[in-house]
Amino acid sequence: MKTYFSILFKLLSFILYCYTFQSSIVIDSCLEICADAKCIHSPLDSLKGVLDEYNHTQVLLSSKKLDSYHMPLPGVCIMKALDYDMNFNSSFKDYINSTNGNGVKAWKILDDAGRNALKLNTDVLAKVSKVLENPKLDDFLPINTPTRNITTREEMVQQMVNLQGDASTIVGSRMSAMGDLMDEVDHFLVNFADKPGAFDFIKELTESGGKMAGGSFVLKAIKNHPDELGTIVKFESTVSSSADDIGDVVVDVITSKGSVSNIFNEFKNWQAIPSNRYSSFTKQFSGYITSKNFAEFFYNFKKGVGNNGFIDIGSLKSDVISAFSSTAGRAELSNIPLSRIRNVLGDSGITETGKVQALIDHLDDIDDFKDVFKLLD
């Protein structure tokens, strides 16, 4: 109790200085005293009262956000950093003022992620704020796994921001920039949050940098290529193959287009098809072709940026044919029933021993290849 009244006395002693000098140094001192208290409730309320009386715009706007942070009192010192950034960058200050402080949460998320340039970028801040304020984000909470526990919108967007940096390290320029990613997430929330499998998609997107790199390409594609993909029906759908040796496959996105329904869409944000993925890549393809005819399933690869990735359809075809022609690839393709290859290729004369090469030869034709494999920017 003695400590409590001592803190209040010190706080009140600063009021006169607040009114007289209106100095951010005074505000910093007040915040430091409160932070030293290591208390959460009553002293915090007293601090807010002082700040509300003291009409210093920067701190006033920040203090109005304290209740929504639900953080221990020492966290109030974020206002020192905010005050510094507002004084350092006038356009950032004008933005915070113009939004009545709604950009503070976005600023803190970017600040916590160490994105020192982006946290002052008003365009990025506005886009992060838009995602934070989208009520559809609540549909994807909580996400509880052995590696993460996401229970609030702020934690969700913080995870996305953190993983955007991790994904950029993995795939470089093929990763969406932060502002673009936020646009794409918001587009998903507005248009597809209620689709079957949407929760599983967001759960996977926020799992790791690698998953973010792949999932962000899906977000970009469904936003930028709606006519190419068709109508979204479902995300993350498990489909059982009729061939026991192939097993189940998980389809990224199922769409419908024109008279064709239940179209399988696979998305790959790969720089190349490495040899250690020849088997898994071909097994997945085998599962698709066992279930679907051509024009009923598609592989959408991220188009390269500069020399990072597949720059044209020819370079993609070269890698795919190399994967299928490898020992591991041929072993997987051999599990496709002969009747399926005959049906897909429209040739009843294909033999069991010749079925794998017949399929490879068909796809080695660039026009036939483009019926299945596509490059999307």
N, C-alpha and C positions, 0 to 999 in steps of 0.2 A: 504494500500500500504506500509506503514511504517513497519507493522508487516511482510509483505511478504519479503521485503529486509532484514529485521533483521534476519529472518529465513535463507535466502540464505547465508548471511554473516557467520552465525554460522556454516552452513553446510560446506561452503568452507574452513572455518578455520580448519575443521577436516581432510581435504584431506591429508595434510602433515603428520598428525599422522597416517592416514590409511596406507600410503605408508611406514612410518618409523617403526611402531610397529606391524602392521597387527594383531591387537588384537580384539577379539570378544567383549571386554569391550567397545572399541571405537565404534564399530558397534552398540552396545546396546545404547550408548549415542546418536548417530545420530538418531536412530529410536525413542528414547524417545522425542527428540526435535521436530521431525516431528509430532509425535503423539500429542504433546501439541498444535500444530498449529490448529488442528481441521479443516484443509482445505483438499480438495480432489484433485484438479487438478494440477496447476502449481508446488506447492511445492513437490507434489508426483513425478512429472516428474524430478525435480531437484534431488530428493533423488535417483531416479533410475539411473540418470546420474552419481552421485557420486559412487554408488555401482557398476555400470558397469565398471567405470574406476578402481575401487579398486578390484583387482582380488582375493577376498576372496571367495573360492569356494562355501562354504555353502550359503552365503548370495547372491552371484551372481545367483545361481540356483534358489533360492527362489524369487528373485526380478523379474526374467523372467516370473514368474507366476502371478504377481500382476494384470496385465490387465485382466486375466481370472477370477479373484475372484470378480471383480466389487464391492468391499467393501469399506466403508468409511476409511479414512486415519488411524484412530486409529487402524484399523485391521492389519496395517502393522506390528504391534508388534508380530504377529504370528511368525515372523522370529526370534524373540528372543527365543521362545520356540523351534523352529526347530533347531536353532543353538545349544541350550542346549542339545537336544536329540541326535544330530549328534556327539557332543563331548562326550556324555555319553556312546553311543553305537557305536562301530566301524563298526560292520556289517551293522547296519542301515545306517551309513554314507556312507559306500562303495556302498550300494544299491542305495541311492539317487544320488550319483555321477554317477553310472553306467547307470542309466536311464535318465540322463540329466535332472533331476528334475521332471520327470513325476510322481513320486510317492508322490509329495508334496500334491496334492489334496487329495489323499487317506489318507495320514498321518493326514491331517487336519480334515477330516471327522471322523476318529477314535478318534482323540484328542477331538473333540467337543462332541463326544458321551461318553467321559470319559473312553475309553477302553485303559488304560495306558500300558498294556502289549501288546495288539494286534497292537497298533500303531507303535511298534518297530519290529513287526514280519514281516520279509521281504516276506515270502510266502503269508501271508494274504494281505499285501500291494499290491503285484503284482496282486492278484486276484481282489481286489477292483478296482485297476487301470484298469484292463482289462474290467470290466463292465462299468466303467466311459468312457472308450474310444470306446465302442461299439456304432456305429452310430444308430443301431436299437433302442437304448434307446429313441431316439428322437421321435419315433413313438408313445410313450406313454405319451407325453407331449402336453399340460398341463393337470394336474389333479386338477380340481377345485371342492371342496365340501364345505359344511358348516364348516368342521373341519380342512381342509388343502388346501393349495394352492401351488402346486408343478409345477414349471415352467422351471427348469433347470435339467440337468443330476446330478449335484452335490446335489441338493435338493432331487431328487429321491433316490439316493444312500444313502444320509444321513438318509432319512426316513426308508429305509430298514435296515440300520445298527442300528438305534435306536430301531426299532421294533423287531429286532433279540434278543436284550437284554430283551425286554418286554415279548416276546414269551417264552424265556428260563425260565423266572420267572413263567410262567403259566404252561408249560408242562415239564420243567426240561430237562433231558437227551434225551427226544424224539424230541427236537428241533435241527435242523442242526447247527453245529458249523459254525462260521463266514466264514471261508475259504470254507467250503462245500457249504454254502448258495450262496456265490458269484459264485462258479463253476456252481451251478444249475441255477442261474439266467442267467449267460452267455450262458449256454446250451439252455435255453428257448429262449433267444433273437436270437441266431443263427439259431435255428431250427423251432421255432413256432411263431415268432413275427407276421407273416402274416396270421396266422390262424384266422378264425372267432371267435370272443369272446375273443381274446387275450388281448385287451385293458381292457375289463371288469374284466378279471382275475387279471391283474396287479393293477387295481384300487382297487379291493377288498383286494389283498395281502398287499397293503400299507395303509390299513384303520386303523388297530389296532393290538395289540399284539396277540389277539385271532385269528384274520384273518390271520396274519402272520404264526402262528403255524399250522393252517390248510393248507394254501396255500403252505408253504414250503414243506409239505409232498407231495403235488401234484408235485412240482418241482423235488423233489428227486425221486419219483416213475417213472415219465416219462423219467428221465435220466437213472435210474438204471435198469428199468424193461421194456424195449421196447418190448421184445418178449412176455412177459406176457400180456401186455395191448393191443398191436397191433398198428395200424397206427392212429395217432391223427387226428381227423376230425374237432373238434370244442370244444371251452371252454364255460362254463357258459351259457348253453342253457336252455331256459324255455320251458317246455313241458306241454301241457294241458292234463289233465286226462279226460277219458270218463265218470268218475263218478263225479257228481256235488259235493257230500259231501267230496271228496278228494281234488279237486282243482288242481291248477298248481304245478309242481315241477321244481326246477332248478337243472339241471344235471351238475356236476362238469366238466366232460370231456366225449365227445362222440368219440368213436373209431370204427375202422373196423378191422376185423381179419379173414383171410381166406375167406370163403363164407358168413360170417356173417357181416352185415353192421349195422351202427347206434346202436352200443352197448353203453349202459348207464354205466358210471363209477362214483360211489360215493366214496369219500375219507374222512376218519375220523381219526384224530390224538387225540384219546381219551384214557384216562387211564382206564375208565370204562364207562358203560352206566348208568348214574344216574337216579334215579326214576323221577326226575322232567323233564327228557327228554323222558320218555317212550312214551308219547302221540305224540310229534313231530317226534320222530324217527320212530315210527310205521306208522304214517300218510305218511311220505315220502316213506317208503317201500311200503305201499299200493298203492301210486301213480305209483311207478315203476312197480309193478306186474300187475297193471291194464293195463299198456301200453305194457309190455314186457313179454315174456316167460323166463323160466330159461335158462341160457347160453346167454341171450341177455341183461342182466344187472348184475352188480357186485358191492358189497360193499367191498372196500379195506380199511382195518384198519391198522394203524401203529403198527408194532410189538413192544412190550415192550422192554425196555432196563433195564436189571436187574429186579427189582420188580416194575418198573415204566411202567405200561400198561399191555397189554395182552401178556403173555409169550408164549402161544400156542393156537391152534385153539379150544381146548376144553374149555379154560377159556373164549374165545370170545363167543362160542356157549351158554355157561351157562348164560351170560349176555343178549344175544339176546333173548333167550327163556324166561328169566325172564321178559323182557320188553314186549314181545308179549303176555305172559300169564297174565299180570297184568290187572286190571280192565280197565285202560286207553288204554292199548294196544289192548285188545279184542274189545273195542268200536270202535277203528280205523279200525281194520281188518274186522269188520262186514260191513263196507262200501264197501268192494270189492264185485263186482257183483258175484253171485253164478256161472254164466256161465264162468267167468274168472277162478275161483278156479277149477271148473271141468276140464276146458281146460288145465290149467297149470299142474294139478296133474294127468290128464288122467283118471279121474274116474267120469263117468256120474251118479253114484249112490249117490254122496254126496248131502246132504240135506241143506236147508237154515240154519236150527238150528245147523247143525253139521259142517258147512264149516270152521269156525274159528279153531275149534279143529283139523280138518283134516289137515289144513295148518301147524299148530304148530307141530303136530305129524310128518309130513313129514320132517320139518326142524330140528326136534330133532334127526333125524338120521344123524350121523356125515358125512357120504358120501354125502347125499343129501344137507346137510348144506354147504359143501365145494364147491358145484356147484354155490353158490351165494356169500358166505362170504370168504374173503381171508385175510391173514396177510402178509404184505410187510415190509421189513426192510428199 
